[in-house]
Amino acid sequence: MGSNVTCGHSPGKVTTTGSPKMSVSNQPVLLKTGIMSKPVGGCGTPPAADASGPTAKLCTSVTAVSVGEAIKLTVGGMPVMLDTLAGQTDGMVGKVTPQLSLSATAGQTKLTTS
């Protein structure tokens, strides 16, 4: 939860939820379920359209998390997400769908469990 998960279009930020069963620097860790389908706010992609329909659309939610699950570190049998996380949103730039720009930066380094 101390990390920053973004859609890649400044200042687009994903609203995440964490698991209180494990924390890093007193912040709950992120699981895939705390990122999937979560809303994105502040996406910097300007909406656009042409005669064929939308050509650009704001990122509004996370549609996939494809990379970044820890191999050994789990909470309730679910892998903890790492700062290598990558995925997709429902946004579109230049008729490119899906967006492949979901990423994270870690904001903490000290692990504790409860």
C-alpha positions as CSV (number, residue, x, y, z in Angstrom):
1,M,0.0,0.0,0.0
2,G,3.0,2.3,0.4
3,S,3.8,1.7,-3.3
4,N,2.6,3.7,-6.2
5,V,0.7,1.7,-8.9
6,T,0.1,3.8,-12.0
7,C,-1.4,3.5,-15.5
8,G,1.6,5.1,-17.0
9,H,-0.2,8.3,-18.1
10,S,0.8,10.9,-15.6
11,P,-0.6,11.3,-13.0
12,G,-2.8,8.2,-13.4
13,K,-2.9,6.3,-10.1
14,V,-4.6,3.0,-9.3
15,T,-6.7,2.9,-6.1
16,T,-5.4,-0.3,-4.4
17,T,-6.4,-2.3,-1.3
18,G,-3.9,-4.3,0.8
19,S,-3.9,-7.3,3.1
20,P,-3.5,-6.4,6.8
21,K,-2.1,-9.9,7.5
22,M,1.4,-8.8,6.3
23,S,2.9,-5.4,6.2
24,V,6.0,-3.7,4.8
25,S,7.0,-0.5,6.7
26,N,3.7,-0.6,8.5
27,Q,1.7,-0.6,5.2
28,P,-0.4,-3.7,4.1
29,V,1.1,-5.7,1.3
30,L,-0.6,-5.8,-2.1
31,L,-2.1,-8.9,-3.5
32,K,-3.4,-9.4,-7.1
33,T,-7.0,-9.1,-5.8
34,G,-6.1,-5.6,-4.4
35,I,-5.2,-4.4,-7.9
36,M,-7.5,-6.3,-10.4
37,S,-10.5,-4.3,-11.5
38,K,-9.5,-1.4,-9.2
39,P,-10.2,2.2,-10.4
40,V,-7.7,4.4,-12.1
41,G,-7.9,8.1,-11.3
42,G,-6.1,11.0,-13.0
43,C,-5.1,9.3,-16.3
44,G,-3.4,11.8,-18.5
45,T,-4.6,10.4,-21.8
46,P,-6.8,13.0,-23.6
47,P,-10.0,11.4,-25.0
48,A,-10.2,11.5,-28.8
49,A,-12.3,10.1,-31.6
50,D,-12.6,10.0,-35.4
51,A,-15.3,8.8,-37.8
52,S,-14.6,5.1,-36.9
53,G,-15.1,5.8,-33.2
54,P,-12.9,6.3,-30.2
55,T,-9.1,6.6,-30.9
56,A,-8.1,7.4,-27.3
57,K,-9.8,6.7,-24.0
58,L,-8.8,7.5,-20.4
59,C,-7.7,4.6,-18.2
60,T,-10.5,4.0,-15.7
61,S,-9.8,0.5,-14.4
62,V,-7.3,-2.3,-14.2
63,T,-8.1,-5.2,-16.6
64,A,-5.2,-7.5,-16.1
65,V,-2.1,-8.1,-13.8
66,S,0.3,-10.3,-15.8
67,V,3.6,-10.0,-14.0
68,G,5.0,-9.3,-10.5
69,E,3.7,-12.1,-8.2
70,A,6.2,-13.3,-5.6
71,I,7.1,-16.9,-5.9
72,K,7.6,-17.8,-2.2
73,L,6.0,-14.9,-0.3
74,T,2.2,-15.5,0.1
75,V,-0.7,-14.3,2.3
76,G,-3.6,-16.8,2.6
77,G,-2.1,-18.8,-0.3
78,M,-2.1,-15.8,-2.6
79,P,1.3,-14.3,-3.8
80,V,2.3,-10.9,-2.6
81,M,2.8,-8.4,-5.5
82,L,6.3,-7.0,-6.1
83,D,7.4,-3.8,-7.7
84,T,8.0,-5.7,-10.9
85,L,4.3,-5.7,-11.4
86,A,3.0,-5.1,-14.9
87,G,-0.5,-5.3,-16.4
88,Q,-3.2,-3.6,-18.5
89,T,-5.9,-1.1,-18.1
90,D,-9.1,-0.4,-20.1
91,G,-7.5,2.8,-21.6
92,M,-6.7,3.3,-25.2
93,V,-4.1,5.5,-27.1
94,G,-4.1,5.6,-30.8
95,K,-6.5,2.6,-31.1
96,V,-4.1,0.5,-29.2
97,T,-6.0,-1.8,-26.8
98,P,-5.3,-2.9,-24.2
99,Q,-2.9,-0.5,-22.6
100,L,0.2,-2.3,-21.5
101,S,1.4,0.4,-19.1
102,L,0.4,-0.7,-15.6
103,S,3.5,-0.5,-13.3
104,A,4.5,0.1,-9.7
105,T,7.3,1.6,-7.6
106,A,7.9,0.3,-4.1
107,G,7.5,2.7,-1.3
108,Q,8.7,0.4,1.5
109,T,11.5,-2.1,2.3
110,K,11.0,-3.6,5.8
111,L,8.7,-6.7,6.0
112,T,6.6,-7.6,9.1
113,T,3.9,-10.2,9.7
114,S,1.0,-10.4,12.2
